Amino acid sequence: MLDLVTTGYLHSLRKFPELLFTAVISSSSLSAILRKRNSKKLIIDASVNIIGLARIADDVGNTLADNSAYLQHPFSLQTGIRYVNPQYFYSRKESMDLRRLIGPPTVDSRSVLVSKGVENLLESLDDLSHHAVPPGSQAASAAAGERLILTPLKRHQGDGLKFILNRENLTFCDLVTSELKALIGSRFFPHNRSSCLGGIVADVMGLGKTLTMLSAVVCSKDTATEFAKIDSCRTRTRPTKATLIVVTSRQVLDVWISEIEKHLMPDTLRVALFHGDSRAKTTEALVDYDIVLTTYRTLVFDGKGGRVLQAMEWFRVVLDEAHWIRNQSSEQFKAAEGLQAERRWCLTGTPIQNSLDDLRSLLSFLQFQPFATPAFFEKYIVEPLRSDSHDSFRNLKLLLRTICLRRSAVYLHLPSAQTEEIPITLTPEETTVYDGILADCQAEFDKMVSTKAEIKKYNVLFTTIMKLRRLCNHGTLQAATPSCPTPPGKRRKFGKQRISTDIKLFCEFCGEEDEDTAALLGSLDVCPRCSRCLVSQEASLSQTPMNGLSPAPPPSSLALGVSASRSSTSQSLSPISASSTSGLQAGYSSKLVAVTDNIQKSLNDSKSLVFTSWRLTLDILGQMLTNRGIPFLRIDGRVKMSDRLDILSKFRGDPSTPVLLMSIETGAVGLTLTVANRVHIVEPQWNPSVEEQAIARALRMGQTRAVTVVRYVTENTVERNILTLQEKKSQLAKFSLDGGTDDKATGELDNLKFVLDARAQ
């Protein structure tokens, strides 16, 4: 039985009945079969050769490419059969028969070396010696624009502005691309114009990419005005001087607006929000703005409906957190790539997350030809990395130096950061409940026959892990009436969708209808599986003014304290059992007691940010802080957008409020909270980068005090195993050369089993 992903790829070829498929397995896999012949289930690696007539090769290649499937070289092929790859980029003198490339894939050690090499290469992209400011009107325009910027740019921000303005200069782009042309061959590059205006700013978190890009918008206002005068009769789209900026969430829209008000002279830029029910319905409503702000989600919806954004010829499009389009089959990627613009920019601290295909997705959006072409990218970027040649990184290095700028955290000149790990031990009562959840999971898993869908097994294990993680936080307390984001009977089913890293409206976990899943999701802001927002904020969005800069109405209340401002969403709490642990209030978890103890000890000289995934954890912590007389503020996904800025402002300016409780998915991105010098991570996250984002709210440019990061880990539970799994993964290759075509579902299932096996560690 093949995995679902490969089966889907092969199923797309059903219109070619003359094709023959043969499976190839390695001798080591065959030995494993012989050793475990009595096993009910055995997972092995296999290669599938596609054999057919040469005349249909191109059609087969195009069909697979349309489904985001790309052919790899065969492990083995019987003699007498030519090997032709319709997706391979052939040079003029190259033979069509590629038998010389047949063979087993390179070993993992090579992937590890490549991963390390890519990391080192990314860290070397801060050399701007070849990016001197070109003379002429551009320099004069930049100087005039800088007078409208209130905040003096740091040196690295000034260098970033220089890089952006250079990459938007046709003459300069042709100049720096000439070395690539000489290396690979000028015949592959477009002749009518430079391959793209724009590039990638891949600075790490906290270096001020937002201000750098806003400065570029200000410095190019005159050029943008000239661009808008293009005769629209010659194009199918409406030219505009505006820069379209696409961000991840409504909250980040507010961050950009705040940065504009903070750093620029009043009335320097006209800004519009394209979001919510009040967003513009025609292109005419947007053409006269300098900046239009929207979210990826709104961009996707607009592409399916009104198509206002797609009907415009933008002066510039900027993708914030551009790694959101790394999956080329995703709706975000397709919507972003479909935008028309003269200049395109990607802002991301992680241009390559899982595979080099992530980079190719960015190049495709940037229209940086010929490297955006899958076959060309494979031949000239990926294949050299598979070799042991001393210059295997040459092409990738030259490509990235041409189009990408990245500066590391050393440019921040930050004070020291100290990390403390607080080990937590379950109480006897908590251990009893924990073991009971594990036993229920084992019983349910054992009932499943071997033919049961992998996705069901995945959900059972994932739901169990979520229950155990929640127990570690909440102890024997539980919500008396767990709230559900959508009534189970109203939920949409998605049947046999495969597990995917793509962000869709629902995934197999948050699309489930069983009560356990609904209860788990009810106290989260974001689905832990697919990152889908579980909290509807449309009510507040409809009040968004179109000028984008009108002051928000005063909040009805701040999230200060517990019950007064949380009456609509807080839950009554009751212990699971009547017993209580000595030294703890009935049901309160040993972990949250440790958190509140830690906060109380540091009240005199610090402000604390407390991050957690669970809203119920915030409820309990709020109750415990109130019991101790410790003032606090709170932000989670249910706090209205109009209230959040007021809450943040109060936390920054009020010395009598020492604690800010935050949902980690809501508060980990886009905020600057350098007034805080202690960051509490209440539970380990599946993705370590989420924790890094949260820590960066305090540890970023502008921080003057030493920062302490406190992590809480419950021993002998899934929490410790999540950290062990993270460490295990860190020893493997971080980047794949093969585009991630492996059976991800099986790998993730194995990871869940590993995490659940806490007692074995």
Legacy VTK file of the C-alpha trace (Angstrom):
# vtk DataFile Version 3.0
C-alpha trace
ASCII
DATASET POLYDATA
POINTS 761 float
0.000 0.000 0.000
1.459 3.348 -1.068
1.270 6.500 1.016
-1.542 8.931 0.225
0.685 11.612 -1.278
2.378 9.344 -3.829
-0.938 7.663 -4.601
-2.433 11.056 -5.406
0.430 11.884 -7.753
0.117 8.584 -9.619
-3.671 8.854 -9.724
-3.295 12.092 -11.691
-1.769 9.999 -14.499
-4.828 7.774 -14.918
-5.570 9.468 -18.256
-2.499 7.721 -19.701
-3.597 4.050 -19.773
-0.461 2.997 -21.654
1.818 3.812 -18.712
3.458 1.034 -16.699
4.480 1.525 -13.072
7.203 -0.585 -11.456
8.280 -0.365 -7.818
11.929 -0.563 -6.810
13.076 -1.243 -3.248
16.592 -1.387 -1.872
18.293 -4.551 -0.651
18.232 -3.190 2.899
14.451 -2.770 2.695
14.141 -6.315 1.376
16.176 -7.563 4.325
13.840 -5.720 6.680
10.861 -7.471 5.091
12.469 -10.866 5.591
13.350 -10.086 9.210
9.853 -8.882 10.077
7.719 -11.105 7.896
5.324 -11.755 10.777
4.685 -8.062 11.433
1.177 -6.801 10.754
2.580 -3.642 9.212
5.971 -2.620 7.856
6.878 0.716 6.336
9.694 0.755 3.765
11.065 3.209 1.245
10.325 2.530 -2.414
10.910 4.197 -5.768
8.270 4.017 -8.517
9.508 4.017 -12.125
7.073 5.357 -14.737
7.539 3.612 -18.095
5.810 4.644 -21.308
6.160 5.878 -24.877
8.501 8.795 -25.534
5.810 10.757 -27.388
3.748 11.270 -24.206
6.692 12.119 -21.938
6.081 15.876 -22.008
2.358 15.445 -21.266
3.166 13.192 -18.303
5.713 15.697 -16.975
3.280 18.599 -17.284
0.493 16.662 -15.538
2.752 15.863 -12.590
4.005 19.459 -12.407
0.407 20.706 -12.318
0.007 18.592 -9.164
3.264 19.896 -7.642
4.986 16.537 -8.227
8.513 16.468 -9.607
10.336 13.453 -10.975
13.566 12.323 -9.328
16.264 10.185 -10.929
15.484 6.433 -10.653
17.231 4.278 -8.073
17.480 1.504 -10.665
16.288 0.845 -14.233
16.444 -2.383 -16.239
18.755 -2.474 -19.234
17.394 -1.682 -22.668
15.160 1.189 -21.482
16.140 4.803 -22.123
15.832 7.202 -19.201
14.211 10.479 -20.276
13.001 13.008 -17.694
10.501 15.509 -19.190
11.021 17.823 -16.211
14.816 17.860 -16.519
16.447 20.994 -17.898
18.620 19.810 -20.792
21.533 21.884 -22.052
22.016 22.113 -25.798
24.769 19.500 -25.979
23.252 17.084 -23.481
22.024 13.650 -24.519
18.319 12.956 -24.014
19.226 9.621 -22.387
20.099 10.330 -18.743
21.119 6.821 -17.683
24.325 8.223 -16.192
22.181 9.838 -13.469
20.528 6.585 -12.354
21.452 5.406 -8.881
20.443 5.364 -5.217
19.932 8.680 -3.447
22.809 10.227 -1.564
23.152 9.271 2.075
21.876 11.383 4.946
25.389 12.538 5.820
25.443 14.544 2.592
22.109 16.150 3.477
23.488 17.145 6.870
26.546 18.712 5.239
24.363 20.568 2.744
22.076 21.813 5.525
25.028 23.170 7.458
26.439 24.702 4.299
23.144 26.439 3.512
22.962 27.816 7.067
26.504 29.174 6.803
25.734 30.644 3.397
22.652 32.458 4.701
24.721 33.961 7.507
27.221 35.340 4.972
24.716 37.446 3.014
25.403 40.708 4.853
28.182 41.884 2.521
26.985 44.993 0.685
30.315 45.950 -0.868
28.881 45.304 -4.333
25.740 47.355 -3.583
27.059 50.913 -3.873
24.352 53.555 -4.295
24.019 54.354 -8.021
24.383 58.022 -8.956
21.610 60.149 -10.380
18.003 60.873 -9.550
17.546 57.770 -7.372
20.089 59.002 -4.819
18.517 62.478 -4.823
15.040 61.006 -4.377
16.273 58.856 -1.489
17.814 61.865 0.252
14.565 63.817 -0.076
12.547 60.896 1.244
14.755 60.394 4.276
13.803 63.880 5.508
10.249 62.584 5.978
11.418 59.781 8.296
11.306 60.835 11.957
13.352 57.941 13.331
17.056 57.941 12.447
17.860 54.678 10.686
20.379 52.357 12.283
23.372 51.626 10.087
22.073 48.195 9.096
18.667 49.705 8.263
20.328 52.287 6.052
22.208 49.491 4.303
18.929 47.634 3.891
17.336 50.707 2.314
20.305 50.945 -0.053
19.851 47.284 -1.019
16.132 47.762 -1.739
16.635 50.875 -3.858
19.419 49.172 -5.807
17.364 46.057 -6.473
14.633 48.323 -7.873
17.047 49.946 -10.330
17.049 48.282 -13.784
20.626 49.222 -14.606
21.920 47.933 -11.293
19.951 44.665 -11.511
21.350 43.963 -14.960
24.836 44.683 -13.652
24.716 42.323 -10.663
22.994 39.608 -12.714
25.795 39.638 -15.292
27.955 37.338 -13.152
25.152 34.777 -13.020
24.724 35.060 -16.776
28.441 34.518 -17.332
28.453 31.463 -15.085
25.362 29.719 -16.437
24.844 31.210 -19.875
23.107 34.419 -20.920
20.814 32.567 -23.343
18.761 31.283 -20.390
17.920 34.773 -19.106
15.126 37.047 -20.385
16.381 39.469 -23.029
13.598 42.057 -23.008
14.197 43.338 -19.462
15.781 42.511 -16.127
14.432 39.263 -14.698
12.873 41.043 -11.737
12.857 44.241 -9.734
12.859 43.326 -6.067
14.309 40.620 -3.897
14.446 39.029 -0.453
15.197 40.790 2.835
15.894 37.871 5.179
17.051 39.674 8.329
16.472 37.795 11.569
13.721 38.901 13.939
14.042 42.255 15.643
16.250 44.093 13.134
13.517 46.477 12.006
12.589 45.174 8.555
9.294 47.090 8.789
10.955 50.503 9.131
13.438 49.629 6.389
10.654 48.828 3.922
8.592 51.874 4.933
11.652 54.022 4.285
11.904 52.547 0.787
8.244 53.395 0.150
8.826 56.997 1.234
12.024 57.362 -0.813
10.329 56.118 -3.990
7.141 58.225 -3.823
8.026 60.270 -6.901
8.853 57.166 -8.934
5.592 55.559 -7.820
3.618 58.603 -8.956
5.207 58.391 -12.412
4.417 54.675 -12.592
0.718 55.365 -11.930
0.587 57.523 -15.075
1.003 54.467 -17.325
-1.751 54.357 -19.941
-4.191 51.818 -18.485
-5.502 51.148 -22.000
-2.262 49.263 -22.680
-2.797 46.911 -19.764
-5.616 44.771 -18.442
-5.067 46.076 -14.930
-5.407 49.467 -13.227
-1.982 51.076 -12.521
-1.544 52.514 -9.041
1.258 54.199 -7.144
0.421 52.087 -4.102
2.583 49.492 -2.424
0.494 46.468 -1.419
1.732 44.933 1.841
0.444 41.447 2.725
0.761 40.332 6.365
-0.188 37.263 8.375
-2.986 38.604 10.582
-5.187 41.555 11.510
-3.001 42.159 14.531
0.074 42.637 12.327
-1.884 45.169 10.243
-2.165 47.245 13.412
1.576 46.878 13.976
2.340 48.296 10.513
-0.058 51.209 11.070
1.555 51.892 14.447
5.020 51.866 12.851
3.877 54.333 10.172
2.515 56.733 12.799
5.604 56.342 14.979
8.390 56.688 12.404
7.075 58.968 9.620
6.124 62.630 9.442
2.332 63.128 9.640
0.563 62.870 6.285
3.658 61.429 4.603
1.748 58.390 3.353
-1.917 57.733 2.665
-2.734 54.285 3.996
-5.759 52.046 3.389
-6.775 48.774 5.014
-8.162 46.144 2.659
-9.712 43.874 5.240
-13.061 42.986 6.756
-16.542 43.757 5.475
-15.735 47.429 4.858
-12.879 46.750 2.437
-12.944 48.472 -0.955
-15.160 46.932 -3.621
-13.598 48.704 -6.626
-10.103 49.555 -7.829
-11.000 53.256 -7.935
-11.239 53.282 -4.146
-7.572 52.276 -3.785
-5.592 53.873 -6.614
-4.710 57.116 -4.812
-3.210 55.550 -1.688
0.521 55.111 -1.066
0.131 51.890 0.930
-2.625 49.271 0.974
-2.460 46.762 3.830
-4.120 43.346 3.705
-3.710 39.792 5.044
-2.952 36.536 3.259
-6.402 35.250 4.151
-8.119 38.326 2.691
-5.924 38.089 -0.412
-7.105 34.513 -0.969
-10.773 35.439 -0.453
-10.470 38.405 -2.808
-8.958 36.163 -5.458
-12.019 33.928 -5.296
-14.577 36.744 -5.214
-14.254 40.435 -5.978
-10.711 40.247 -7.407
-10.060 43.886 -6.592
-6.409 43.312 -5.683
-5.789 41.152 -8.769
-7.327 43.823 -11.004
-4.637 46.364 -10.119
-1.113 46.918 -11.410
0.736 47.633 -8.172
3.859 49.738 -8.053
5.199 47.332 -5.451
4.006 44.210 -3.612
5.595 43.277 -0.273
5.002 39.901 1.386
5.626 40.095 5.132
6.565 36.693 6.629
6.915 35.532 3.021
7.588 31.921 4.066
3.789 31.662 4.256
3.857 31.056 0.482
6.562 28.359 0.572
4.091 25.643 -0.468
3.394 26.222 -4.161
0.167 24.232 -4.053
-1.249 26.498 -1.327
-3.930 29.095 -1.903
-1.672 31.777 -0.420
1.035 31.128 -2.996
-1.366 31.092 -5.933
-3.074 34.303 -4.807
0.231 36.111 -4.237
1.785 34.939 -7.492
-1.309 36.125 -9.376
-0.798 39.744 -8.322
0.466 42.184 -10.959
3.330 44.434 -9.865
6.450 46.117 -11.184
8.431 45.465 -7.989
8.147 42.462 -5.653
9.638 41.897 -2.218
9.770 39.037 0.265
10.396 39.812 3.951
11.178 36.672 5.943
13.647 35.558 8.566
13.414 31.986 7.236
13.716 31.951 3.422
14.523 28.232 3.595
12.638 26.269 6.263
12.342 22.644 5.180
13.684 22.333 1.645
15.250 24.351 -1.134
11.823 24.318 -2.763
10.929 26.987 -0.181
13.443 29.289 -1.850
12.141 28.441 -5.315
8.635 29.458 -4.204
9.960 32.901 -3.297
11.835 33.129 -6.604
8.640 32.188 -8.428
6.723 35.005 -6.727
9.589 37.388 -7.528
9.507 36.194 -11.171
13.273 35.757 -11.030
13.803 33.811 -14.220
15.130 31.356 -15.134
15.593 30.159 -11.527
11.845 30.147 -10.837
11.512 27.310 -13.380
11.477 23.928 -11.531
13.708 22.083 -13.998
16.261 24.900 -14.213
16.387 25.312 -10.421
16.866 21.559 -9.998
19.674 21.359 -12.559
21.689 24.447 -11.634
21.013 24.823 -7.901
19.959 21.502 -6.346
21.984 18.985 -8.362
25.362 20.633 -7.718
24.646 20.415 -3.974
24.291 16.635 -4.268
27.845 16.344 -5.552
31.033 16.349 -3.489
32.591 19.023 -5.672
34.488 21.810 -3.926
32.334 24.380 -5.749
28.953 22.686 -5.180
27.622 25.827 -3.428
28.907 28.252 -6.066
25.639 28.671 -7.989
23.460 28.971 -4.882
25.868 31.448 -3.291
25.922 33.666 -6.366
22.133 33.490 -6.712
21.530 34.494 -3.088
24.176 37.241 -3.134
22.399 38.695 -6.153
18.863 38.792 -4.789
18.969 38.338 -0.996
20.148 40.357 2.014
20.372 38.815 5.477
21.787 40.193 8.715
22.083 38.134 11.893
21.354 38.994 15.522
24.885 40.350 16.027
23.630 43.602 14.471
21.174 44.020 17.347
23.890 44.556 19.997
21.491 43.152 22.568
22.133 42.751 26.291
22.692 39.256 27.586
19.897 36.696 27.741
19.710 33.983 30.365
17.566 30.850 30.114
16.228 28.993 33.134
14.444 25.662 32.924
12.098 24.869 35.795
11.442 21.106 36.104
7.924 20.298 37.291
6.817 17.057 38.952
3.228 15.849 38.665
1.354 15.391 41.922
0.043 11.885 42.678
-3.467 13.010 41.696
-2.200 14.430 38.402
-0.223 11.253 37.711
-3.343 9.137 38.173
-5.307 11.222 35.673
-2.331 11.276 33.270
-2.016 7.488 33.296
-5.751 7.136 32.774
-5.623 9.260 29.609
-2.745 7.136 28.301
-4.651 3.924 29.016
-7.735 5.201 27.176
-5.584 6.067 24.179
-3.968 2.632 24.124
-7.361 0.939 24.302
-8.755 3.010 21.428
-5.640 2.506 19.329
-5.728 -1.266 19.854
-9.305 -1.404 18.536
-8.199 -0.138 15.151
-7.588 -2.783 12.530
-4.546 -2.461 10.312
-6.650 -1.231 7.397
-7.861 1.799 9.347
-6.909 5.114 7.780
-3.631 6.592 9.002
-5.361 9.905 9.539
-7.645 8.405 12.206
-4.676 6.963 14.063
-2.967 10.308 13.822
-5.967 12.094 15.325
-6.226 9.639 18.221
-2.572 10.127 19.130
-2.610 13.880 18.578
-5.770 14.348 20.646
-4.247 12.288 23.452
-1.081 14.378 23.437
-3.167 17.548 23.566
-5.078 16.193 26.581
-1.837 15.321 28.353
-0.305 18.708 27.613
-3.431 20.382 28.931
-3.274 18.271 32.105
0.324 19.380 32.698
-0.921 22.981 32.713
-4.311 22.675 34.336
-3.800 19.878 36.829
-7.030 18.332 38.033
-8.996 21.456 37.216
-11.207 21.361 34.181
-13.554 23.812 32.523
-17.077 23.232 33.784
-18.506 24.147 30.376
-15.903 23.896 27.632
-16.664 26.312 24.832
-16.494 25.241 21.203
-15.668 27.611 18.357
-18.338 25.981 16.224
-21.079 23.564 17.323
-19.966 20.022 16.411
-23.036 19.457 14.295
-22.236 22.533 12.224
-18.678 21.541 11.373
-17.759 20.846 7.805
-16.212 17.479 7.019
-13.292 17.094 4.686
-13.254 13.334 4.447
-10.019 11.829 3.259
-7.887 14.930 2.911
-4.244 14.113 3.439
-2.219 15.581 6.261
-0.724 18.772 4.900
1.499 21.582 6.101
-0.586 23.953 4.015
-2.862 26.338 5.899
-6.456 25.642 4.858
-9.819 26.527 6.358
-9.906 23.168 8.154
-7.491 20.292 8.605
-8.235 16.726 9.646
-7.853 17.684 13.315
-9.850 20.916 13.606
-12.402 19.531 11.124
-13.245 16.609 13.416
-16.708 16.469 14.961
-16.107 14.389 18.081
-16.620 16.001 21.482
-13.029 15.504 22.664
-11.606 17.448 19.760
-14.237 20.180 20.074
-13.442 20.630 23.769
-9.703 20.811 23.090
-10.124 23.364 20.329
-12.532 25.409 22.414
-9.743 26.814 24.593
-7.228 27.492 21.810
-6.817 30.536 19.575
-5.174 28.568 16.765
-5.431 24.962 15.601
-2.177 23.338 16.779
-2.136 21.181 13.656
-2.729 23.579 10.730
-2.433 27.043 12.399
-5.980 27.998 11.342
-7.388 30.817 13.452
-10.178 29.402 15.637
-11.459 32.754 16.903
-13.757 34.800 14.723
-12.935 38.490 14.735
-15.166 39.636 11.891
-17.376 41.683 14.201
-14.557 44.038 15.021
-13.216 44.053 11.466
-16.343 45.603 10.032
-15.599 48.777 12.006
-12.191 49.281 10.358
-11.932 52.746 8.734
-10.738 52.780 5.139
-8.171 55.521 5.690
-6.264 53.067 7.862
-4.968 55.708 10.242
-8.035 56.875 12.146
-7.654 56.390 15.890
-9.339 53.303 17.267
-12.365 53.873 19.484
-11.669 53.598 23.208
-12.081 50.044 24.502
-15.053 49.256 26.655
-12.705 47.636 29.129
-9.135 46.464 29.378
-8.280 42.860 30.102
-7.143 43.771 33.599
-7.722 41.353 36.401
-9.939 38.326 35.815
-13.676 38.375 36.086
-14.496 42.036 35.429
-13.321 42.075 31.839
-13.558 38.407 30.986
-17.125 37.702 31.942
-18.107 36.809 28.403
-15.351 34.281 27.853
-14.012 33.102 31.186
-15.006 29.657 32.344
-15.907 28.373 35.762
-13.425 25.824 37.013
-13.931 22.656 38.978
-11.553 19.927 40.113
-11.617 16.557 38.371
-11.410 14.847 41.740
-12.245 16.001 45.232
-8.764 15.325 46.583
-6.245 18.121 47.020
-2.477 18.165 47.190
-0.723 19.466 50.270
0.533 23.016 49.641
-1.728 23.520 46.592
-5.226 24.851 46.337
-7.560 22.061 45.244
-6.860 21.150 41.642
-4.318 23.873 40.818
-1.449 22.344 38.868
2.023 22.173 40.327
3.257 23.934 37.182
1.046 27.010 37.475
1.895 27.295 41.159
5.558 27.417 40.072
4.764 30.094 37.467
2.964 32.353 39.951
5.683 31.790 42.580
8.311 32.816 40.043
6.401 35.938 39.007
5.880 36.989 42.622
9.567 36.629 43.478
10.611 39.011 40.700
7.949 41.726 41.108
10.298 44.382 42.464
12.622 44.703 39.490
10.920 43.268 36.423
7.999 43.101 34.056
6.926 39.673 32.834
5.450 38.313 29.616
3.699 34.971 30.096
3.012 32.893 26.969
0.836 29.787 26.696
-1.251 28.011 24.064
-4.366 27.570 26.191
-6.919 30.229 27.063
-7.931 28.117 30.059
-4.336 28.368 31.291
-4.677 32.149 31.075
-7.948 31.938 33.031
-6.356 29.902 35.819
-3.215 32.036 35.964
-5.374 35.142 36.125
-7.314 33.668 39.019
-4.123 32.734 40.857
-2.510 36.152 40.311
-5.675 37.870 41.535
-5.661 35.692 44.666
-2.128 36.940 45.355
-2.979 40.578 44.618
-0.745 40.797 41.539
-2.140 43.136 38.831
-1.979 41.839 35.260
-3.174 42.467 31.723
-4.253 39.861 29.223
-4.421 39.447 25.440
-5.740 36.422 23.595
-7.554 35.798 20.336
-10.900 36.951 21.742
-9.753 40.407 22.782
-11.062 42.887 20.225
-8.533 44.336 17.856
-9.570 47.832 18.929
-8.605 46.971 22.527
-5.211 45.380 21.967
-3.220 48.535 21.324
-4.665 50.106 24.476
-3.716 47.048 26.521
-0.180 47.075 25.121
0.145 50.807 25.710
-0.974 50.414 29.323
1.505 47.591 29.917
4.354 49.653 28.467
3.507 52.818 30.363
2.068 51.675 33.706
4.764 50.598 36.201
2.064 49.248 38.525
1.115 46.515 36.019
3.972 43.990 36.079
2.473 41.065 34.138
1.042 40.558 30.645
-0.601 37.191 29.961
-0.695 36.290 26.270
-1.828 33.517 23.977
1.417 32.498 22.291
-0.074 32.333 18.795
-1.744 35.722 19.229
1.102 37.612 20.864
4.238 35.968 19.492
4.395 37.846 16.181
4.927 41.481 15.290
4.911 43.103 18.749
7.650 45.116 20.447
7.542 44.758 24.223
11.045 45.685 25.333
9.643 47.083 28.587
9.547 43.435 29.742
12.708 41.683 30.890
11.300 38.286 31.886
9.623 35.889 29.443
7.784 32.827 30.762
7.148 29.956 28.310
4.564 27.912 30.207
4.792 24.809 27.990
7.099 23.561 25.198
5.793 24.219 21.691
5.810 21.729 18.836
7.649 24.276 16.725
10.626 25.860 18.522
10.425 28.893 16.224
7.111 29.838 17.891
8.955 30.120 21.202
11.720 32.138 19.529
9.104 34.530 18.132
7.619 34.963 21.603
11.005 35.608 23.219
11.812 38.140 20.496
8.956 40.355 21.712
11.264 41.375 24.575
14.701 40.466 23.213
14.880 42.833 20.261
16.221 46.207 19.151
15.573 48.752 21.906
16.029 46.350 24.831
18.431 47.819 27.406
18.163 45.276 30.235
19.275 41.678 30.512
16.418 39.327 29.626
15.598 36.119 31.473
13.663 33.377 29.683
11.959 30.902 32.008
10.766 27.600 30.547
8.550 25.198 32.475
8.806 21.481 31.646
6.870 18.700 33.361
9.199 15.727 33.843
8.317 12.184 32.706
5.540 13.470 30.459
4.975 14.349 26.817
6.469 17.784 27.522
9.936 16.378 28.135
9.576 14.150 25.083
8.635 17.094 22.863
11.964 18.683 23.815
13.763 15.381 23.211
12.169 15.133 19.766
13.242 18.701 18.988
16.808 17.844 19.956
16.681 14.652 17.907
15.515 16.568 14.845
18.200 19.209 15.312
20.838 16.519 14.732
19.336 15.684 11.340
19.425 17.635 8.107
17.374 20.809 8.519
16.857 21.257 4.784
15.810 18.623 2.263
17.128 18.504 -1.291
14.164 16.511 -2.551
11.316 18.949 -2.089
9.610 17.046 0.720
7.935 14.319 -1.349
8.320 11.748 1.415
5.374 10.229 3.233
4.900 13.016 5.754
1.884 11.407 7.362
3.862 8.305 8.324
6.751 10.360 9.674
4.463 12.509 11.792
2.677 9.434 13.107
6.035 8.054 14.255
6.821 11.378 15.949
3.556 11.258 17.893
4.277 7.707 19.036
7.712 8.843 20.201
6.257 11.734 22.197
3.642 9.536 23.868
6.234 6.997 24.984
7.177 9.171 27.929
7.843 6.411 30.433
10.441 4.846 28.121
12.707 7.872 28.071
LINES 1 762
761 0 1 2 3 4 5 6 7 8 9 10 11 12 13 14 15 16 17 18 19 20 21 22 23 24 25 26 27 28 29 30 31 32 33 34 35 36 37 38 39 40 41 42 43 44 45 46 47 48 49 50 51 52 53 54 55 56 57 58 59 60 61 62 63 64 65 66 67 68 69 70 71 72 73 74 75 76 77 78 79 80 81 82 83 84 85 86 87 88 89 90 91 92 93 94 95 96 97 98 99 100 101 102 103 104 105 106 107 108 109 110 111 112 113 114 115 116 117 118 119 120 121 122 123 124 125 126 127 128 129 130 131 132 133 134 135 136 137 138 139 140 141 142 143 144 145 146 147 148 149 150 151 152 153 154 155 156 157 158 159 160 161 162 163 164 165 166 167 168 169 170 171 172 173 174 175 176 177 178 179 180 181 182 183 184 185 186 187 188 189 190 191 192 193 194 195 196 197 198 199 200 201 202 203 204 205 206 207 208 209 210 211 212 213 214 215 216 217 218 219 220 221 222 223 224 225 226 227 228 229 230 231 232 233 234 235 236 237 238 239 240 241 242 243 244 245 246 247 248 249 250 251 252 253 254 255 256 257 258 259 260 261 262 263 264 265 266 267 268 269 270 271 272 273 274 275 276 277 278 279 280 281 282 283 284 285 286 287 288 289 290 291 292 293 294 295 296 297 298 299 300 301 302 303 304 305 306 307 308 309 310 311 312 313 314 315 316 317 318 319 320 321 322 323 324 325 326 327 328 329 330 331 332 333 334 335 336 337 338 339 340 341 342 343 344 345 346 347 348 349 350 351 352 353 354 355 356 357 358 359 360 361 362 363 364 365 366 367 368 369 370 371 372 373 374 375 376 377 378 379 380 381 382 383 384 385 386 387 388 389 390 391 392 393 394 395 396 397 398 399 400 401 402 403 404 405 406 407 408 409 410 411 412 413 414 415 416 417 418 419 420 421 422 423 424 425 426 427 428 429 430 431 432 433 434 435 436 437 438 439 440 441 442 443 444 445 446 447 448 449 450 451 452 453 454 455 456 457 458 459 460 461 462 463 464 465 466 467 468 469 470 471 472 473 474 475 476 477 478 479 480 481 482 483 484 485 486 487 488 489 490 491 492 493 494 495 496 497 498 499 500 501 502 503 504 505 506 507 508 509 510 511 512 513 514 515 516 517 518 519 520 521 522 523 524 525 526 527 528 529 530 531 532 533 534 535 536 537 538 539 540 541 542 543 544 545 546 547 548 549 550 551 552 553 554 555 556 557 558 559 560 561 562 563 564 565 566 567 568 569 570 571 572 573 574 575 576 577 578 579 580 581 582 583 584 585 586 587 588 589 590 591 592 593 594 595 596 597 598 599 600 601 602 603 604 605 606 607 608 609 610 611 612 613 614 615 616 617 618 619 620 621 622 623 624 625 626 627 628 629 630 631 632 633 634 635 636 637 638 639 640 641 642 643 644 645 646 647 648 649 650 651 652 653 654 655 656 657 658 659 660 661 662 663 664 665 666 667 668 669 670 671 672 673 674 675 676 677 678 679 680 681 682 683 684 685 686 687 688 689 690 691 692 693 694 695 696 697 698 699 700 701 702 703 704 705 706 707 708 709 710 711 712 713 714 715 716 717 718 719 720 721 722 723 724 725 726 727 728 729 730 731 732 733 734 735 736 737 738 739 740 741 742 743 744 745 746 747 748 749 750 751 752 753 754 755 756 757 758 759 760
